[in-house]
Amino acid sequence: MSMIEVQLPKSYLREAREALSVHECMQIYDKWAATYNDEVGDVAQDYVAPSLVAQAVLRVANRSPESAAILDAGCGTGLVGQALATAGATVIDGFDLSPAMLAVARETGVYRNLIRGDLTCRIEVADGVYDAVVCVGTFTLGHVGSTPALREFARITRTNGIVAATMLEEVWVPGGFQAEVEALVSEGQVAVVFQELIDYVKGHGDKAMLVILKKTLRAEEKGLQSDMEDRY
């Protein structure tokens, strides 16, 4: 489920930000799905984040765009998946909580698999599956928090793979995202490749922190050590 800061004719964004539960938030996005692309993906909105992030990720990925396995986390209706495909990616999975959003994403034809799941919980994906995990427009006010999502993204990414996420400027520090990134770095899970405030919805002056992380070999070594300790 992607959420962005734009002036909408309906109150779906406000409702989603004020949702008191994951289930309530999902219901709002289910209602929004039919008109989401018209409102958010319209050229007039100048929602530049999907294309900016897609291009940045594929530039730093350790595999070619055609062979890199990418997870679009919080894929919504597929705007980011389409941007990734336009930039050359061909192996893209989508992950979202809203069945209606996933149905719209399926119509784009850019996804290999579409997975229904909740980013506020453990992601039911094996360790080290993806070359890149991309999350655009989901870390924002009143929605998915910094934990456990960022840590889960690192877990399901291969060594030397990339995690790229946008965090709305207003939640970067108060939402605990900066602290969680720093914790992952200090633990040796990831290294910061890029961190910069970027245009988000350009026409409205919205900004988001784009963070690109590289999963380190040290994280894999820790996992192996933990496995050995469990066995013996």
C-alpha positions in Angstrom: 0.0 0.0 0.0 1.6 3.3 -1.1 0.6 6.5 0.5 1.7 10.0 -0.8 1.2 13.6 0.1 -1.1 15.1 -2.6 -4.2 17.1 -2.7 -6.9 14.5 -3.4 -10.6 15.1 -4.2 -11.5 12.3 -1.8 -10.4 11.8 1.8 -8.7 8.4 1.3 -5.2 9.8 2.2 -6.5 11.4 5.4 -8.5 8.3 6.3 -5.5 6.1 5.8 -3.3 8.3 7.9 -5.8 8.2 10.7 -6.5 4.5 10.5 -6.4 2.8 13.9 -5.6 -0.7 12.6 -3.9 -2.5 9.7 -7.3 -4.0 8.8 -8.9 -0.5 8.6 -6.0 0.8 6.5 -6.4 -2.1 4.1 -10.1 -1.4 3.7 -9.4 2.2 2.8 -6.9 1.2 0.1 -9.3 -1.4 -1.2 -11.8 1.5 -1.8 -9.1 3.7 -3.2 -7.7 1.2 -5.7 -10.2 1.9 -8.5 -9.2 5.6 -8.7 -5.7 5.6 -7.3 -3.8 5.8 -10.6 -6.0 8.5 -11.9 -5.4 10.6 -8.8 -1.8 9.8 -8.0 -0.3 8.6 -11.3 -1.7 11.5 -13.3 1.1 13.5 -15.0 -0.2 16.7 -13.4 0.7 15.4 -10.0 4.4 15.1 -11.1 4.9 12.1 -8.7 8.5 11.6 -9.6 9.6 9.3 -6.8 9.0 5.9 -8.6 11.1 6.8 -11.6 13.9 8.4 -9.6 14.2 5.4 -7.3 13.9 2.8 -10.0 16.7 4.4 -12.0 18.9 4.8 -8.9 18.4 1.2 -7.8 19.3 -0.3 -11.1 22.4 1.9 -11.4 23.8 0.5 -8.2 22.5 -3.1 -8.3 25.2 -5.8 -8.5 23.4 -7.6 -11.4 22.1 -6.4 -14.7 18.5 -5.0 -14.8 17.3 -8.0 -16.8 18.6 -10.6 -14.3 18.1 -8.8 -11.0 15.3 -10.3 -8.8 13.5 -7.3 -7.3 10.8 -7.1 -4.7 8.5 -4.0 -4.9 7.4 -3.8 -1.2 4.1 -2.0 -0.7 3.6 -2.1 -4.5 0.1 -0.7 -4.4 -1.3 -0.5 -8.0 2.1 -1.0 -9.6 3.4 2.5 -10.3 6.9 1.6 -9.0 6.9 -1.8 -10.8 6.1 0.0 -14.0 9.0 2.4 -13.4 11.3 -0.5 -12.8 10.2 -2.2 -15.9 10.6 0.9 -18.0 14.2 1.2 -16.6 14.9 -2.4 -17.8 14.0 -4.7 -14.9 12.2 -7.9 -15.9 12.1 -10.0 -12.7 9.8 -8.1 -10.4 7.6 -9.4 -7.5 5.1 -7.2 -5.8 4.0 -7.3 -2.1 1.0 -5.5 -0.7 -1.8 -5.9 1.9 -4.7 -4.7 -0.2 -6.3 -7.3 -2.5 -7.8 -4.5 -4.6 -4.5 -2.8 -5.1 -2.9 -6.1 -6.1 -5.6 -6.7 -8.6 -4.8 -3.4 -10.3 -1.1 -4.1 -10.1 -1.7 -7.5 -11.9 -3.2 -5.7 -14.8 0.1 -3.9 -15.5 1.7 -7.2 -16.6 5.1 -6.2 -15.1 5.1 -8.5 -12.1 6.3 -12.1 -12.0 4.5 -12.8 -8.7 2.2 -10.8 -6.6 2.2 -11.6 -2.9 -0.4 -10.5 -0.3 1.2 -9.7 3.0 1.6 -7.2 5.9 4.8 -5.1 6.2 4.2 -4.6 9.9 4.9 -8.3 10.4 7.6 -10.8 9.4 7.7 -11.1 5.6 6.9 -14.7 4.6 9.9 -14.9 2.2 13.1 -16.9 2.7 16.4 -15.3 3.6 18.5 -13.9 0.7 16.0 -14.2 -2.1 16.2 -10.8 -3.8 18.9 -8.8 -5.4 17.0 -5.6 -4.5 14.1 -4.7 -2.3 12.4 -1.4 -3.2 9.9 0.4 -1.1 8.5 3.8 -2.3 5.7 5.7 -0.8 4.9 3.3 2.1 7.0 4.7 4.9 4.9 7.8 5.8 2.6 9.2 8.4 0.2 6.8 10.1 1.3 3.7 8.1 4.1 1.2 8.1 6.8 1.9 10.7 10.5 1.4 10.6 10.4 -1.9 12.5 10.4 -4.7 11.6 10.2 -3.7 7.9 13.7 -2.3 7.3 15.3 -5.3 9.1 13.1 -7.7 7.2 14.1 -6.1 3.9 17.7 -6.7 4.8 17.0 -10.3 5.7 15.4 -11.2 2.4 18.1 -9.5 0.3 21.2 -11.4 -0.9 24.6 -10.4 0.2 25.8 -7.4 -1.8 22.1 -6.8 -2.7 20.3 -3.5 -2.4 17.6 -2.2 -0.1 16.1 1.2 -1.4 13.4 3.0 0.5 11.8 6.4 0.7 10.7 7.9 4.0 8.6 11.0 4.0 10.6 13.9 5.3 8.3 14.4 8.3 8.8 10.8 9.6 12.5 10.3 8.8 13.6 11.2 12.4 10.5 11.2 14.5 9.3 7.9 13.0 12.5 6.1 14.0 13.7 5.5 10.5 17.1 7.3 10.8 17.7 5.4 14.1 16.8 2.0 12.6 19.2 2.6 9.6 22.0 3.6 12.0 21.3 0.5 14.1 21.5 -1.8 11.0 24.7 -0.2 10.0 26.3 -0.5 13.5 25.3 -4.1 13.6 27.1 -4.8 10.3 23.9 -5.7 8.5 24.1 -3.1 5.8 26.2 -0.2 4.5 24.8 3.1 3.4 25.4 3.6 -0.4 23.2 6.7 -0.8 21.2 8.9 1.5 19.6 12.2 0.3 16.5 14.2 0.4 14.8 13.9 -3.0 11.7 15.3 -4.7 8.7 13.1 -4.0 5.6 14.7 -5.4 7.4 17.5 -7.2 4.3 19.6 -8.1 3.5 19.9 -4.4 7.0 20.4 -3.1 6.9 17.2 -1.1 10.3 15.7 -0.1 11.3 12.2 1.0 14.6 10.8 2.3 15.9 8.2 -0.2 18.1 5.6 1.5 20.0 3.0 -0.5 21.6 0.3 1.6 23.9 -2.6 0.6 23.7 -5.8 2.5 27.1 -6.8 3.8 28.9 -10.1 3.9 29.2 -9.6 7.7 25.4 -10.0 7.9 25.6 -13.4 6.2 28.4 -14.5 8.5 26.3 -13.6 11.5 23.5 -15.7 10.2 25.8 -18.7 9.7 27.2 -18.3 13.2 23.7 -18.2 14.6 22.8 -21.4 12.7 25.9 -23.1 14.1 25.0 -22.0 17.7 21.5 -23.4 17.2 22.8 -26.7 16.1 25.5 -27.2 18.8 
